[in-house]
Each structure stands twice: as structure tokens, then as C-alpha cells.
């Protein structure tokens, strides 16, 4: 453990270890059949984590944190690629990755994708880079009791161990997808059907779905001028830009 803060690999060794983990992940997974996989489960994430533990950390986490690390996939995280949930009593760490960001990347928006400053060529590479970021958070917490990816210590660890040059991702967000595929953005006036009726409203937020405010005399929401609205949550594919002004 005392040597971990000074752990450092050459770029060549990092690439070799990553290729091994990539191949083993696909070979051992019951659901991930290719780099641009269509399904992933928490067991895949756990398997990948312990491959990293074995190849980069000589089993440090398995030896010292057995039964304390859990894995979860989230369909609600629309900005962060991953996070760690920590609980004190009992001490547990849950690594959570965003499936909505992973699956809408390398899909219907085509551009270069980078995670932590590294170009990714498919979903598995992007998932590995996100997991690496969370592993550094976990390692830094284990070694020093706290972690922050905006501070020099985190940047040094992630650079020395995984070759990261940044601490952010450029996965395809729902906001970008709305703009590029559907020509929709916050402030767009749209029309949509709901329960057999057609409505027109304005997009005020885009997450997993778009939040659309529709004028309604009986609505629960009111703007500064006193106009009332009802709120709807509409999938992007169920809306179209409206040519009429509200």
C-alpha cells in the first residue's frame, strides 16, 4: 500500500494492460459480444474492475476491500459518466456508470469521442476509461481519505497509472443528441401528441426526456406574467419543431 501513491506505468505498458483487459472482458462476458455492445450488466462492470485490480494494482482492492465494493448501472445520469456512492456504516463503495451516456455514444451522432483526454473507438473503450476515472477516486480515497478530480494529486495518479491527460469526458449527451438529430434545444417550440390530443409547448430542460411546458389555464405552474402551464415529460423522438409561435 505504501508504494501505491508512486505507482507509474509507461505508455507501452498501459496500452498492453488495457488490450488484455479489453479482450478478457469480451471473452468472459455473457452479454457483451463486441466493442459496441448492446447490453451490459453490473456483473460485467465488476469483472472489469477486478481485471484492473489484478493487472494494475496487484489485487490491492480484492485483498483489502473484499465485500465492500459494489457496482451499479444508472439510466438517469445524463451528465456524469460515472460516480462513487460512499456509505460509512458499514463502509461500502458503489461504483455507478451511466448507461444512457454509454449507449447513446457511438450510435446516431457521429464524431470523435474522448474520455479523460483519450480517443475511444467503441463503447467498451469508453466504458473502460470512465471506470478508470472512478478507480482513481477509489484509490485516492483509500490512500488519503478524500478524492477530488480537480486537484493535482488526482491528476498525477490518473496520468501515472492510466495515462489520462484530462479528467472529463466528451460522450454524446442527450442535449447534443437532441440538437444534432432532432434540431431541438432548450427554448424550442415543439408539438407532440399525448393521450390522443396534440399539444404545443416550449422545451425548458433536456435530460433522459425533454421537459415541455404547455400553456394551460388550470396548470400548476405560473410564470412572472401570471400565465399558467402544465408540465410534460416527452421522449425526443415523440416531438417535432413547431412552425407556430406560442
N, C-alpha and C positions, 0 to 999 in steps of 0.2 A: 504493500500500500504506500510506503514511503517513497517508492520510485515513480508512482503514477503521475504526480504533478510534472515530472520531467520527461514523460513518455513522448517519443518523437519518432516518426517513420519517414522514410524517403518517399518521394512521389511514386517511384517504381514499386516499392513495397505496398503502398496504399492501393495502387491500381491492381496489383496481383491479388491482394486480400479481397478487394471488392469484387473482382471477377469470380473468385472462388465462392463467395457468399451469394452472388447472383445466381451462379449455376446450381449451387446446392439448394437454394430456395425453390427454384423451379423444379428441381429433381425430387424434392421431398414433399412439396405441397400437394394436397389433394384437390385443390381448387384453382391454383394459379398455373395455367398451362403455357403461358407465353409472357414476354416482357410487357406487352399491352394487355394485361389480364382483364377479364370481365368480372371476376369475383375475387374477394379477399376476405379472410376471416381473422378473428383475434388470434387463433392458433398459428396462422401464417406470420403474424406480427411477432408473436412470442418466439417462434422458431428463428426468425430473422435476428431478433435481439440476441438470443443465446449463441448464434453463429458469430455475431460481432463480438460478444463477450469472449468466446473461445479464441478467435483469430486476432483480436486487437488487445485484449486485456487479460489473457491467460486465465480466464474463468473467474475473475475477481468478483463479479456480481453474483454468479452462481454459488461461490464459496461463502460470501458474506451477507447476501441479501435473499437467500432462498426462502420462498414463501412470502416475500414482501413486495414483489414487483408483479403488477397485473397489466393487462392490455385491453384496450377498448377502441372501437371504431365509431366515429360520430358522423351522422348525416346532417348535423346542424351547424357545424363550424364552417363558416363561409369566408373567413379572412385568415385565420391562423392555420397553418398546415398541420401543426401538432401542439401538444401541451402535456404537462405532467400535473396530475392531481395528487396532492400530498395529504395524508392524514396522520395525525400524531399518535393517537391511541386506538388500536395498535398502529405502530409505524408501518405504513404501506405507501407505495408509489404506483400510480396507474398512468401508463403512457397511452395517450389518446391521439389518434391520427384522423384527419378529416377525409372521409371517403368522397364527399361532394367535390372537393378540390381535386383529389386524385383522379376521379373518374371523368370529370369534365375537361381535364387536361389530356392532350393527345386524342381529341375527339373531333368536334366540329369547328374549332378555332385553330388555325394553323399558324404557328410562329415558333421561334426558338424559345425553349423553356430552360430556365436556370434555377437551381436551388442551392443556396449557400455559395453562390458565385460559380457553380459548376454546371456545365451544359448537360442536360439529361435528354436521352433519346427515346425513352419509353416510360410507362407508369412505374415499372419496378425500380428503375434507376431513381426516379423522383421520390418514390416511397423510401428507398434506402437513404437518400440524402436528408429527408425530413426526419427519419428515425435517428440518424447520426446526430442531428442537432439536439434532439431530446436526450440522447445518450450523454452528450456533453453536459447538459443540465443536470442529469442524474449523477454523473461523475463529480462535477463541481460541488454539488450538494453533499455528496458522500465525503469528499475530501475537506471541504471548507465550511460546510453548514449552510451555505446560501449559493444562489446562482443568478446571474444576470447576463443576458447575451449582448447587452450594450456596453459591457465593461471589458477592459483589456485582458483580464485573466481568462475569461471565456473565449475571446477571440484567439488568444495564444494557444489554448488547449485544442480548440477546434481546428486551427491551422496545423498544429504539430501532429495531431493524431489522424485527422481525416483530410487534410489539405484544403479546408474551406478558406475562401478568401472574403466571404461575406456571411452575414447572419440572417439573411432574408430570402424569401422565395419569389419567383415570378411564375407561379402556377396560374392557370386560367381561372379567374374569379367569375362569379355569377354576374357581376356588374359588367365586366368586359364581354362576357358571352352575350348578354342582353344587347349591348351596343353593336357588337360585330355581326351577330347572326340575325337579330330581330329589329335592329335600328331603334332600340328602346333605351331610355335612360331616365334617371330621376328628373321629373318635370315634364315628361312626355304625356300628352293626352292620348288615351287609348280607349278602345271599345272592346267589350267582351260579353259573353253570354253567361248567365247564371240562373239556374232553376227555370230555364225556358224563356227568360227575358233578356233583352240586350241593354247594357249599361254603358255609360261613358264616364270616365274619371281621369284623375291625374296620378301618375306614379310618384309616391313620396319616399319609397325605400325599396331596395332590391337585395334580398338575401336568398334563401332557398326558393322562395316565391317572391312576386312583387306585391308590395302593399299599395293598393289603389284606393283613393278617396273619391267617393261619388256624392254629388250633391243630393241631399235628402232632407226635406223639411222636418222629418221625425228622427233624423240621425243623432247619434250620441256625441258627435264631435262638432266643435264650432270654431271657426277662425276668428281673427280680430275684428272682422267686419260684421260678425254675427251669423254668417252663412253656416248652415249645418250640413254635416256629411256623415255617411256611413262608410265603414272600412271593410275592404275585401282583400283576401289573400289569393292571388291568381297566378298559376304557373305561366311562365313566359310564353310557352307555345300556345296558350289559350287567349292571347291578346293580339291586337293589331293596332298600329298607329291610326289615330282618328284624324280625318281631314276637317272636322268641325271644331270650332272653338267652344270652350265651356262658358 
